[in-house]
Amino acid sequence: MEAYRNAWRQSIDDPRTFWGEAAKAISWYREPTIILDDSRAPIYSWFADGEMNTCFNALDRHVQNGLGDQLALIYDSPVTDTKATYTYAQLLDEVARFAGVLGDLGVEKGDRVVIYMPMIPQAVISMLACARLGAVHSVVFGGFAAHELAMRIEDARPKVVVSASCGIEVARVIEYKPLLDAALDESSHKPDKCVIFQRIQAEAPMLAGRDVDWVDAMSRATPAECVHVLATDPLYVLYTSGTTGRPKGVVRDNGGHAVALQWSMPNIYDTSPGEVFWAASDVGWVVGHSYIVYAPLLAGCTTLLYEGKPVGTPDAGAYWRVIAEYGVKTLFTAPTGFRAIKREDPQGALLANYDLSRFRYLFLAGERLDPETYSWASEQLDVPVIDHWWQTETGWPIAANLMGLDPLAVKPGSPTVPVPGFDVRIFDESGVEVGPGVEGLIMIRTPLPPGCTSSVWGDDNKFFEAYLSYSPGYYLTGDGGHFDEEGYLFVMGRVDDVINVAGHRLSTGEIEEIIAGHPDVAECAVIGVADDLKGQVPRALAVLKAGVDRDHAVICTELVARVRNQLGAVASLHQVDVVTALPKTRSGKVLRKSMRAIADGVDAPVPSTIDNPDTLEALKTILRPE
């Protein structure tokens, strides 16, 4: 543990030296002399006077260093029976030409581009092309409905939207263009142009004067060169659910992001140039940004883009087939995927069909790793299974077992130890730090290391209020947990009203707004309850307006459909119950924590300020599992 302790201690005591050394792994147009700018504390900036380009670091420098023929990107799509590969030189050519397309459409440094794409190479190309121009991309998960897309367009105000005609969920084609058109109808902001990649599974109708065909535009494009940007200039905005029901735009800078992700690949994931790294996620989530697109390419690795599922495309051996076929060394995914595989193939019989001899690590994150899933994966794969913990806001791991720096003994249920740069503390609800074995709020002392969010898009005050106002000098993670006597961190789950559905963070407030908009609903509450497959799923309770005498089952069906239509299937809301009242405190606060405890079958914390204890007691027959 000595190598880890020395690295972590230096990163906390002397962060300028630690991260100044790490920054040497990045190519700079102007090397930074201001490693940490604290002039605007508690909002900090890393490498403030440095100039670079993230796309150059991900592609051009590798080609210039003789790696042009090495594989950069592998695309595997069992849902379309399509496979493709791109060397670093080929990917650079595609990215430079699409940057030329965007430039011809008027996109310049600092402009925003919203990307609403399925898991196809054009999504990766679009992201890197934006980075090449110094434009700010905002990727929206293709499973989100038109209203969610509209809110993000409204906030980011893009000059261009890049999309595709459709996405594919197993065997179901989801047409994107009608969703995009509906979102643009709803949004008061209208982009100048929309670039549409037509897939053969569905042809999108094009609007003359606004919509541009990807293939036609690429055929006429002149490749664009990299634009110099400051390290502190934004690379992307990624919207994450907030407890208010409206998404927050997490801002990621260029320089700190590149330095942190470059450092993470050899030190956390033990993955080197030329080795195959697979993050089985989606480019619409932070994992896709950090570990499908940017980190592997920054590190000179081969990254894998998979358009499929852990089961059903075609079976529970899908992951093993991909690992064997491409020689994957490191797989990073969410526990949900492995719970699905375990459910379909509990004995791991399909593993025998594949050669996994080059496979070395399984990293899991995005939700709590339950001990049963950890044990099953460990026994079946016979490789280290590493639980690690991080957030959209941090962009890379807060706590992990650093397999390339100093591998430590595993403790099931723990993501191991804080990663260098993260000074993690546990506070009680009164703001006092507590010792080992005492559960509380997980806080991180500022400054946060490079790669973490620098603000909320367009609103520094919102960033401060959401993350930095709870205790001066500390970032509030929103998760609860504790340290043990050996310094291992245990993360127990969210303490706010954001739930984690299969690694996707969703706001209960957002779902409540949709349900409350139904004409028969007077008020409602949504809570996250434990689920064997997805970690958490939402449960909704609705109080109907006086005089409503329609069939409750019909109303509940309408509410489920309403959430699906406005938020998307990713919400996984399947159960709504009509109740006569919601349990509240005398000040009117709904007792969501108490209801979650009842639903999860544990003793319910009941505050002394409860106004209607009989209501809470009555809910036990509805929420308590059999």
N, C-alpha and C positions, 0 to 999 in steps of 0.2 A: 504493500500500500504506500510505500515511501515515494515512488515516482509520482503517483497521483497527488499525495499530500503536498509535495514540493511544488508541483505545477499549480494546484489550486491556491495554495498560500501566496505564491508570487502574483497570481492573477488578481487577488484581492488586495494585497499590500502594495503592489507596484504595478497597477494595470497598464500604465503607459509603456513600461518596458516590455511586459508580457505581450501586449497586443501590437506594439511597434515591431517586435520580432516576428509575430505571426503575419503581419502585413507584408513582409518581404516575399511571401509566397505568391503575391498578386503582382501583376504588371501594371505600373503606373505611368501615366503621361507626365505627371508631376508628383513626386513622392511627398507624402505628408510630413510636415514638421510639427503640426499640432495634432498629437495623437488623440488626446481627450480634451474637448472644449467644454468647460464647466461654467462659462460666462452667463448662461441662461438657466442654470440649475433652478429647479429639479429636472429640467429638460436638458439632456446632454447630447453632444454630437461627437462622433468619432471620425478621426482623420480629416478634420474640417477643411484644411487647405489642399488636400490631395485631389488630383484629377485622374480619372480613369474611365473605362467603359466596360460594363459587365459582359456584354456580348463579345468584345474583344478577348476578354479573359476566358470566356467559355468556348470560343471557337478559333478566332484568328491566331492567337498565340500558339495554340497547339499545331495548327497547320504550318505556321512559320518555324516551329521547332521540329518539323519532320514527321508529325503524326497525322498527316492528312489522309493516309490510307487506313488508319485505324478506325474501327467501328465506333461511332458516336451514339447512334440511336438505332434500336431495334423496335419495330412495330409488329405486334402480334394481335390479331383480331379474330378470335374464334367465332364471333357473332357474324362476321362477314366472310370467313374463311380466307383472310387476307394476311400476308406477311410482307414486310419490307425492311430493308436496312439502309442506313445512311452512314457513310464515312464522315470524318470530320470535314474533309474538303467538300463533299457533296452537301452536307448540312449547311456549311458556310455559304455555299452558292445559293441554296434555296432561301436562306435567311436574308442574305444581302439583296437578292432580287425582290423579296417581299417588302423589305425596308424601302426599296425603290418605289414599289407600288404605293405604300403609305405616304412616302414623300411626294409623289405625284398628286396624291389626294389632299395635300396641304398639311400633313402631319409634321410638326416640328418639335424640337426639344421643349419639354414641359407640357405638351398637349396630352390629353388622355385618349386612350383607345380601350373600349370595352370589348372583351372577347367572350363570346357565348358559343362554346364549341364542345363537341363530344371528344372522346379520347382517340384523336387521330393526329398524325404528324403535323398537320397544318396548325393545330393548336400550339404546339411547341414552337414551330416556325414563327407564328404570330407574336408570341411572347418575346422571343429573342430578337425579332425585327424591331419591336418597340424599344427594347433595351439598346439596340444598335443606334437608333435615332435620338436617344435620350428622351423618348416619349414615355408616358406613365401608363402601364397597362393595368386593367382591372378585369380579371377573369371571373365570370359568373358561372357557377356550376350549371351544367346543362339540364339537370333535373328540376331546377327551380321554375315556378310558373311565371306567367307574364307580369303579375303585380310585383313579385320580388325583383325581377329584372328591371321593371320600370323604376322602382325606388333607387336602385343602384345607378341607373342612367341619370336619373334626376340629380343625384348627389355628385357623381363624378363628372358630369357634363362633357362627355367625349366628343371629339371631333369626328371620329369614325367608329363604327361598330363592325366587328368581324364575326361572322357566324357561318353555320353550315346548314344545309337543307334539312338534316335530320340527325338524330342520335338513335342508338339501338340498345334496348334493354332485353338481353337474351334473344327472344324471337320477335319482340314487339318494336316496331318502328315508331319513333316519336318525332313528329315533324316540328322543327324549330322555327321555321319562318313564320307560321301563324302566331306563335308565341311572341316572337320578336316584333312583328307588326302590331300586335295588341299592346305590347309594352310601350312602343313608340307612340301609339295613339293616346295612351294614358299619361305619358311623361310630357311635362311642359318643355323640356329640353329636347331638341331635335338634332341629331348628328347631321353633318354635311353629307356623309356617304355611308353605305353599308356594303361591305365586301362579303359575298356569299360563295362558299365552296359547295358545289353541287355534288351530292353523293348519288350513286346509282339506285339506292334503295328508295329515294323520294326526290322528286324534282320540285324545287321551290319556285313559286311565281315571283317574278322580278318586277320591281317598281321602276319604270323608266325615269331616268334623271337622278335617282337616288341610289339604286342598287347596282353594284359592280360585280361581274362574274370573276371569281378568283383566277381561273385558268386563263381567261382572256387577258386579264390585267398582267399576269405573270409573263405571258408570251411577249408582251411589249415592254417589260420593265428593264430599266438600267440599274445594275447593282449599286447600292449606296454604301458609302464608307462609314466607319464608326464616328460618332460625334463625341467630343470630349465633354464629360460632365464632372461636376464636383462630387466628391464622395458623399456629401450630404444631400445631393439632389435625389428626389424620389425615383425609385425603380418601379414600384407598383403600389396599388391600393387594393387591399383584399377585405371584403366586407364580412364581418362576423356578427353573429346575433348578439344583441344586447338585451338587458332586462327591461328596457322601455318599449320593446316591440319594434323599434326601428334599428336597422343595422348600423354598425360603426365601421368606418373605413380605416382599417389599420394601414399605416404608411410604413413602407420599408425603403430604406435608403440604399444607395448603390455600393458605397465603399465598405461600410461595416458589414453589410450582408455578404459581400463576396469574401471578405476576410474570415468571418465566422464559419461560413459553409465550407470554405476551402480547408480550414483547420479541423472541422468536424469529421471529414471523410477518413483520413488516416487515423485520427486519434480516437474517435468514438466507434466508427464502423469498420476500422481496419481494412479499408478498401483502397487500393492503389491504382495508378494509371494503367489502363488496359484491362482491368478486371471488370466483370459484369455486375452491376448493382441494379436491383429491381425494387422500386417502391410501388407496391400494388395498391394504388390510391387513385385519385382523380386530380387532374390539373386545376379543377375548380376549388380544391381545398389547399390549405397551407402545405400539407405533405407533398402534394403534387408540385407546387411551386418550388419548394426547397429541395426535394429529393427525387423527383422525376426529372425536372428541368435543370435547375441551376447547380446544385452541389456536385452531382456526378460529372457534369461537363466542365465545371471549374477545375475539378480534380483530374481531368483527363481520363475518366473512366468511360465505360459503355453503359448507357442507361436504357431501360426497357419500358416501353409504353404498351400497356396491355388493355385491350378493349374487350373485357370479358368479366366473368364472375368466378369466385372460388368453387362454386358448384353450378351445375346446369349448363355449362358451356365447354364440354358436353356433360361432364360428371365431376365427382369429387376428387378426381385425379388431375384436374386442370392445372393447379399450381405445380404439381410434381412434373408434369409434362413440360411446362415452360422452363423450370429450373434445369431439367436434364437437357433439353434441346439446345439451350443457349449457354450452358455452363455458368449459371448464376452462382456467384460466391455469397452474396448477401441479399436476403429478402427482408423488406420492411413493410409491414402491413398492420391492420387492426385486429384485435382479438376476435371480433365478430366473424371475420372470414374463417378463422380456425374453428370457431364453434359450429359454423355451418358445415365445414368439412367433417368434423367429428360426428355431427348428427347424421350425415349421409353415409359415412364410412367409419364407424366407431372402432373397428379393429385395424384400420389403416391398411386394408388388403390391397388397395390400388397402388400403394407405394412400391410394391414388389415389381411393378411393370416398368419402373424407371430407374436410371442410373443417376444417383444424386451424389456421386463421389467428389464432385468439385464444390459442393454446397458446404459452407462453413458456419453461417450465422443466420438466425432468425431474430429480427428485432420487431417488437410489438409496441404500439402506442396508440393514442387517440381515445382511449377509455381505460378503465381499470382492468388489469389482467387478473382474472380470477384464478385461484390456485388449481382448479380442476383442468382448465384449459392449458395452463403452464405445464402441468404434469403430463398431460396427454401429448402435447407437442414435443416435449423433451424426450419422452419415451419413444415416440414414433420416429423422430428425425435423428436422434442421437447427435445433436449439435447444440451448442449453447443457445438457449432461448433468453433473450435479453429484453426485459421490460424497461421502457424508458418513458419519461414524462416531459411534455412540453405543451405549448399553446400557440394558437394563431399569432398572438401578440409577440411571442418571443422568437418565432421563426425557426428555432432549432432547439435541441434538448436542454432542459433545465437540470434534469437529473438522469444519470445513465451509468451503466457499467462500461467504462471506457476500454474497449477491447484492444485498441491499438496503442494505448498509452500504458495501462496498468490493470489488466483484468483482475477483478476481485471475486470473492466467493459470492454465490447467488443466494439471496434470501427471498423465497417466493412471497409475493405481495408487495415487494419493495422495488422501485426503479433504481435502487442502489444509492449513489451519492451525488451531491451537487456537482455539476460540470464546472470546470474552471471558468471563472467570470461571474458565476452566480453565487451570491452570498445569501443563502436561504436561511430564514429564521421562522420560528413558530411563535405566534402571539395569541394571547387569550382575547376574549371579546372586549375587554377594557383597554387593550393596546399594550399589555405588559408581556414581555418575552417570557416563555416558559421553557422548562428543561426537558430532557429526554423522557419519553414515555407519556407525556402530557399532550393530548390532542388539542389543536387550535387552528387558527388561520395561518396558511402558508404565505409568508411575505418574502420579498427579495429586496435586500438593501441596494439603493441606487449609488452610483450609476449602474444601470443594466449593461451587460457586455455588448460588444458590437453585434449587429444582426437583429437586435430587438426593435420593436416598433419605436419610431421617433415621435409619433404623434397620431392623432385622429385626423383624417383628411379634412382640411379646412377649419379645424377647431382645436387649437392647443388647450383652450379652457376645458373642453369636453374630455380631452386626454387626461388632464390633471384631475378633474373631478372623478372620472371613472376609475383611475388606477393609482393616483399618487396622493389623494387627499385623506385617505383613511389614517395614515400615520406618517408624519413628516420624515422624509428620507427613505421611504419604503414603497415598493410596488406591491399592490394587492393582487394576488393571483386569482382569488375567488375560489380556491380549493382549500379543503381542510386536510390535516394530517398531523404526523408527529415524527420525531427522530427517535431511534433507539439508542442504547448506550454506546454502540459502536459507530454512530454517525450515519447509519442507514436511514434514508427518508422513506416514510410510508404515506402515500397519498390516498385519502379515503373518499374523495369525490367533491362535487360542487357544493358550495354553501350559498350560492345565489339562485336566481330563478332561470338559469340556463341549464338545459338538459343535454345529455350526450347520447345521441341515437346512432349506434354503430359508428362511432368516431366523428359524427357530424354534430356540431354544436347548434342547437336550436333554442330560440327564446320562447319560454312559455307565454310571455307577454304578447309576442307576435301571434301565437296561436289563439290566445284569448281574444285579441282584437278581431280576428276573423269570425270566431264563434259568436262574439257579442254583436256582430253586425247582422245576425239573423233576426228577422222581424219578431220572432216568438220568444227570444231570449232576453231576460231581464239582467242577469249577471252570470258570470261563470268563473271557473278556476281550472287551470291546467297544471298538473304535476307530473314529474318524471318518476316512473316506478320501475323496479328492477325487472329485467327480462333476460332469460337464459341465453338468447341468441344475440340480441342487439345491445345488451348492457343496460340500456334504459329505453323505455317507450313512453309516450305521453298518454295520460288518462285525463279525460275531461269531465267535469261536473257542471251541469247547467241548471239554473233556476229560470223557470218560464215566467212570462208576464202574466199578471192576473187576467183571468178570463179566457186564456188559451185552453181549448178543450180538444185539440187535435191529438191523434194517436202519438204517444211518446216515442214509440219505436220508429215511426216515420220521421219525426223531427230529428231523432238521433242519427238516422241514416243521412238526412240532409246535411247535418252538421259535419259528419265525416267527409262527405262529398265536397262540402264547401271548403274545408281545410285543404283537401287534396287539390282542388282546382286553383286555389289562391296561393298556396305555399308549395305544393308539389308532393309527390308520393314519398319523398325523403322524410317527411314528417312522421310517417308510420302511425298516424292516429287511427285506431280501429275501434275504440270503445268510448262512448259518451253515455253518461248516466244522468237522467233528470232527477233532481233532488228538490226538496221544498225550501232549503236554506243552506248557506255556506257557513261553516264555523268561523267566527271572527273574535278579535279582541274588542274591548269596549271602544277603542279608538277607530274601529272599522277595518283593521288589518286582517286579511284572510289567513288562516292558519295552515299555510301550505306545508310547512315542515312537519306539523303534526299529521296531516293527511298522508304525506309521503311515508312516514313511519308506519302508520296503520296499513297502508297498501303493501309495504315491504315485510309486514309481519313482525315488527319489533315494537317495543314499548313506545307509545306516542308521547313526546314531550308536550305537556299541556301547560301553557303559561297561566299564571295566577290572574291575569287580566282578561281571561276568556269571558265572553259575554253570553254565550249560549252553549254550555257544555252538553246539553241533551242532543244538540245537532251533531256534535262531534261523535258522540256515542252511537247515534243512529247510523252514521256513515260506516261504522265497522262492518255492518252486514253487507255493504256494497263494496268496500275497498279491501277488506281482509281476505287474503287468499285462503282457499279451502285447505 
